[in-house]
Amino acid sequence: KARLLAGIRQHLEQRMTQLNDPSWLVQQTLAGIHADALWMGFARRFASYKRAELVMHDPDRLRALLEQSDPALRIVMAGKAHPRDQEGADRVGRIARLARSRLFAGRVFLLEGYDLELARLLVQGCDVWLNTPRPPHEASGTSGMKAAANGGLNLSIADGWWIEGADGQNGWTIGG
């Protein structure tokens, strides 16, 4: 997990410096990066059917969950939209605004961009992998498979590989 946290910190420090973010945002964001938290990851292309922001649908419920969890829950997301996918770009923007708000900074993290190194870091370091596609669109769910192969648990819609992969001990199925 140390590699994950160091990678998140490095990525965010570079990006926040580029954006010349206010000191309160930098401090609050970086203060939330700690090893005793339960880290939930979501990293892939932000296509509309993947519903990256589904966990943020009810901000009050999300806030309560993040504040009352023991151990602390942290959500880290990474990805990008296809260059011609305006809806996907809008999703990234909504997640970025939430992650940079006073209520969620230091609890929800967005690592902008997506490459093999970032994907490797997240699937190897997150405790729980989130997968929320709109059924039946998930052809395979390879990021969830990679997370499972690295010892992570899955929290997934019953779609793609998870239909056959869920065994009651390797994670949780959302819905029926």
C-alpha positions in Angstrom: 0.0 0.0 0.0 3.0 2.3 0.6 3.6 2.4 -3.2 0.0 3.3 -3.8 0.0 6.2 -1.3 3.3 7.5 -2.6 2.1 7.4 -6.1 -1.2 9.2 -5.3 0.7 11.8 -3.3 3.2 12.4 -6.1 0.5 12.6 -8.8 -1.6 15.0 -6.8 1.3 17.2 -5.7 2.4 17.6 -9.3 -1.1 18.4 -10.6 -2.0 20.8 -7.8 1.3 22.7 -8.3 0.4 22.9 -12.1 -3.0 24.3 -11.2 -1.6 26.6 -8.5 -4.3 25.3 -6.2 -5.0 27.2 -2.9 -3.1 26.1 0.1 -6.3 24.9 2.0 -7.0 22.5 -0.9 -3.5 21.1 -1.1 -3.3 20.7 2.7 -6.7 19.1 3.1 -6.2 16.8 0.1 -2.8 15.5 1.1 -3.8 15.1 4.8 -6.3 12.5 3.7 -3.7 10.2 2.2 -2.9 7.7 5.0 -2.2 4.0 5.2 -4.8 3.0 7.8 -7.7 3.9 5.4 -9.6 1.5 3.3 -8.9 2.5 -0.3 -11.5 1.9 -2.9 -10.4 2.3 -6.5 -12.0 3.0 -9.9 -9.6 3.4 -12.9 -10.6 3.1 -16.5 -11.9 5.2 -19.4 -14.8 7.3 -18.3 -17.3 6.0 -20.9 -20.9 6.7 -20.0 -21.9 3.1 -19.5 -19.2 2.6 -16.9 -20.9 5.1 -14.6 -17.8 6.3 -12.8 -19.8 8.8 -10.7 -22.5 6.4 -9.6 -21.0 6.2 -6.1 -21.4 10.0 -6.0 -25.0 10.0 -7.0 -26.2 10.9 -3.5 -23.5 13.3 -2.1 -25.1 13.4 1.4 -25.0 9.6 1.7 -21.5 9.5 0.3 -20.4 12.1 2.8 -21.9 10.2 5.7 -20.3 7.0 4.5 -16.9 8.7 4.3 -17.2 10.4 7.7 -18.5 7.4 9.6 -16.4 4.6 8.2 -14.0 2.8 10.5 -11.4 2.5 9.2 -11.7 5.6 7.2 -12.8 5.1 3.6 -11.0 6.8 0.7 -12.1 6.7 -2.9 -9.4 7.1 -5.6 -10.4 7.4 -9.2 -8.3 7.7 -12.3 -9.2 7.8 -16.0 -9.9 10.0 -18.9 -12.6 10.4 -21.5 -12.2 9.5 -25.2 -11.3 12.8 -27.0 -14.6 12.8 -28.9 -16.7 11.8 -25.8 -18.1 15.1 -24.4 -20.3 13.2 -22.0 -17.3 11.4 -20.6 -15.4 14.6 -20.3 -18.3 16.1 -18.4 -18.2 13.1 -16.0 -14.5 13.7 -15.3 -15.4 17.4 -14.6 -18.1 16.5 -12.1 -15.8 14.1 -10.3 -13.0 16.6 -10.3 -15.3 19.3 -8.8 -16.5 17.0 -6.1 -12.9 15.8 -5.2 -11.8 19.4 -5.0 -14.7 20.6 -2.8 -14.3 21.4 0.9 -16.6 18.5 1.8 -14.8 15.8 -0.1 -11.1 16.9 -0.6 -8.9 14.4 1.2 -11.6 11.7 1.0 -12.2 11.5 -2.7 -9.2 11.7 -5.1 -9.2 12.1 -8.8 -5.9 11.3 -10.6 -6.4 12.9 -14.0 -5.2 10.9 -17.0 -4.7 7.2 -17.2 -1.8 5.1 -18.3 -0.4 1.7 -17.7 1.8 2.8 -14.7 -1.2 4.5 -13.0 -3.4 1.5 -13.6 -0.8 -0.9 -12.2 -0.4 1.2 -9.1 -4.1 1.3 -8.4 -5.0 -2.4 -9.1 -2.0 -3.5 -7.0 -2.7 -1.1 -4.1 -6.4 -0.6 -3.6 -8.2 -2.7 -1.0 -11.5 -2.7 -2.9 -12.1 -2.3 -6.6 -15.3 -0.6 -7.7 -17.1 -1.7 -10.9 -20.5 -0.1 -11.7 -21.2 -0.6 -15.4 -24.7 -0.4 -16.8 -25.6 -4.1 -17.6 -25.1 -5.7 -20.0 -22.3 -3.6 -21.3 -19.3 -4.9 -19.4 -17.6 -7.3 -21.9 -15.0 -8.6 -19.5 -14.1 -6.3 -16.6 -10.3 -6.8 -16.8 -9.5 -4.1 -14.3 -11.5 -6.0 -11.7 -9.7 -9.2 -12.6 -6.3 -7.5 -12.2 -7.3 -6.1 -8.8 -8.5 -9.6 -7.7 -5.2 -11.1 -9.0 -3.4 -8.6 -6.7 -5.4 -9.5 -3.6 -8.0 -6.8 -3.8 -11.7 -7.4 -3.2 -14.4 -6.4 -5.8 -17.5 -4.4 -5.3 -19.3 -4.9 -8.6 -22.5 -4.9 -10.6 -23.4 -8.5 -11.6 -22.0 -8.1 -15.1 -19.0 -9.2 -17.2 -16.6 -11.5 -15.4 -18.1 -10.9 -12.0 -21.1 -13.0 -12.7 -18.8 -16.1 -12.7 -16.0 -14.7 -10.6 -18.0 -13.8 -7.4 -17.7 -16.5 -4.9 -19.0 -14.8 -1.7 -15.5 -14.4 -0.3 -13.8 -12.2 -2.9 -16.0 -9.2 -2.7 -19.6 -8.0 -2.9 -22.2 -7.9 -5.7 -24.3 -4.7 -6.1 -27.9 -5.4 -6.7 -29.3 -8.7 -7.9 
